[in-house]
């Protein structure tokens, strides 16, 4: 069976990703001379791994039914990512564009991976779980403790958002694709350290 066929296995995706990481780590451990070219190559590869990791996080989110288009774009980019050797500048640009496209398809929020991270960093939350989606998958944020304390309307579609007593409305959900949270920031704060 071809790894990249429709019937691919999730374990194989993880194995291919770790193979790529191992190649990079092995290079650093055995052949890295700390010259400017190698530093540049390494930085580009690590930046690309960040993109791949974000898309893999979405790919493995079991709470969501994947759109076929996302899987197709993700697998196509992942195949190119797994090729042997250092990626060229053009390949890096192409792969980042492809993973951004997959990310936009899967999240539906219309922004790329770097833009999303800039937004999250701007808010400077100490923990994940401040991002939610209305019934129509429009993303919104609850600041402070991250728990819903009032009901409002989505500025994009008018659906109800939020909740009361730190309980999210049933029609709303955690926006796991933004920061990897599986519960609200308020719920994370209740856990012992």
C-alpha positions in Angstrom: 0.0 0.0 0.0 1.3 3.4 -0.9 1.8 5.6 2.2 0.2 8.6 0.4 -2.9 6.7 -0.8 -6.3 7.6 0.6 -6.0 4.7 3.0 -2.8 6.0 4.7 -2.3 5.3 8.4 -1.8 7.9 11.0 1.1 6.0 12.6 3.0 6.3 9.3 2.6 10.0 9.2 4.1 10.3 12.7 6.9 7.9 11.7 7.7 10.0 8.6 7.7 13.2 10.6 10.1 11.7 13.2 12.3 10.4 10.5 12.7 13.9 9.2 13.4 15.2 12.6 16.0 12.5 13.2 17.8 13.5 10.0 18.0 17.1 11.2 19.1 16.2 14.7 21.6 13.7 13.4 23.0 16.5 11.1 23.3 18.8 14.1 25.0 16.1 16.3 27.5 14.9 13.7 28.0 17.3 10.8 27.2 20.8 12.1 30.1 23.2 11.7 28.2 26.3 12.9 28.9 28.2 9.7 26.5 30.7 8.3 25.2 28.5 5.5 24.5 25.6 7.9 22.8 27.9 10.4 20.6 29.3 7.6 19.7 25.8 6.4 18.9 24.7 9.9 16.8 27.7 10.6 14.8 27.2 7.4 14.2 23.5 8.2 13.1 24.3 11.8 10.8 27.0 10.6 9.3 24.5 8.1 8.9 21.9 10.9 6.8 24.5 12.8 4.4 24.7 9.8 4.2 21.0 9.5 3.6 20.6 13.2 0.7 23.0 13.2 -0.9 21.2 10.3 -0.3 17.8 12.0 -2.0 19.1 15.1 -5.1 19.8 13.0 -4.8 16.6 11.1 -4.8 14.5 14.3 -7.6 16.5 16.1 -10.1 13.6 16.4 -13.0 15.9 17.3 -13.4 17.1 13.8 -14.4 15.5 10.5 -11.7 16.4 8.0 -12.5 18.1 4.7 -11.2 16.0 1.8 -9.6 19.1 0.4 -7.6 19.6 3.6 -6.4 16.0 3.6 -5.4 16.2 0.0 -3.4 19.5 0.4 -1.8 18.3 3.7 -0.7 14.9 2.3 0.6 16.5 -0.9 2.7 19.0 1.1 3.8 16.3 3.6 5.0 14.1 0.7 7.2 17.0 -0.5 8.4 17.7 3.1 9.6 14.1 3.5 11.9 14.2 0.5 15.6 13.5 1.4 18.0 16.4 1.7 17.9 20.0 2.6 15.0 21.9 1.0 15.8 24.8 -1.4 14.5 28.3 -0.8 11.9 27.8 -3.5 10.8 24.5 -1.9 10.5 26.1 1.5 8.3 28.9 0.1 6.2 26.3 -1.8 5.8 24.1 1.3 4.9 27.1 3.6 2.3 28.2 1.1 0.9 24.7 0.9 0.8 24.2 4.6 -0.8 27.7 5.0 -3.4 26.7 2.5 -4.1 23.4 4.3 -4.3 25.4 7.6 -6.8 27.9 6.1 -9.0 25.1 4.7 -9.1 23.2 7.9 -9.6 26.1 10.3 -11.9 28.2 8.1 -10.6 31.4 9.7 -8.9 32.7 6.6 -5.5 33.5 8.1 -2.2 31.6 7.9 -0.1 30.0 10.5 2.2 32.9 11.2 -0.6 35.4 11.4 -2.5 33.2 13.8 0.6 32.9 16.1 1.1 36.7 16.0 -2.5 37.2 17.2 -2.1 34.6 20.0 1.2 36.1 21.0 -0.3 39.6 21.1 -2.8 38.6 23.7 0.0 37.0 25.8 -2.3 34.6 27.6 -0.5 32.6 30.3 -2.4 29.4 29.3 -4.2 28.1 26.3 -8.0 27.8 26.1 -9.2 31.4 25.4 -10.3 30.8 21.9 -13.8 29.6 20.9 -16.0 29.1 17.9 -19.7 30.0 17.4 -22.1 27.5 15.8 -20.9 28.7 12.3 -17.2 28.2 13.2 -16.4 31.9 13.5 -13.6 32.4 16.1 -13.8 34.6 19.1 -11.8 35.1 22.3 -12.8 35.2 26.0 -10.2 37.2 27.9 -9.6 37.4 31.7 -10.0 33.9 33.1 -11.1 32.4 29.8 -14.4 31.2 31.2 -17.7 32.3 29.6 -19.5 34.8 31.9 -21.9 36.4 29.5 -23.8 35.7 26.3 -23.3 37.9 23.2 -23.7 37.7 19.5 -21.1 36.7 16.9 -20.1 39.9 15.0 -19.9 37.8 11.8 -23.2 35.9 11.7 -25.2 36.9 14.7 -25.3 33.5 16.4 -25.1 33.5 20.2 -21.6 33.2 21.7 -20.2 32.9 25.2 -22.1 31.4 28.1 -22.7 31.9 31.8 -21.2 30.6 35.0 -18.1 29.6 33.1 -20.1 27.2 31.0 -19.9 27.6 27.2 -23.2 27.5 25.2 -23.7 24.1 23.8 -23.7 25.6 20.2 -20.2 26.9 20.8 -16.9 25.0 21.0 -13.2 25.3 21.9 -11.1 26.5 18.9 -8.5 23.7 19.3 -6.9 24.6 16.0 -5.7 27.9 17.4 -3.7 27.0 20.5 -4.2 23.3 20.9 -6.6 23.7 23.9 -9.1 20.9 24.6 -10.9 22.9 27.4 -11.3 26.5 28.5 -8.5 28.4 30.2 -10.8 28.6 33.2 -10.9 24.7 33.4 -7.1 24.6 33.0 -6.7 27.0 35.9 -8.6 24.5 38.2 -6.0 21.8 37.7 -3.4 21.3 40.4 0.1 22.3 39.4 
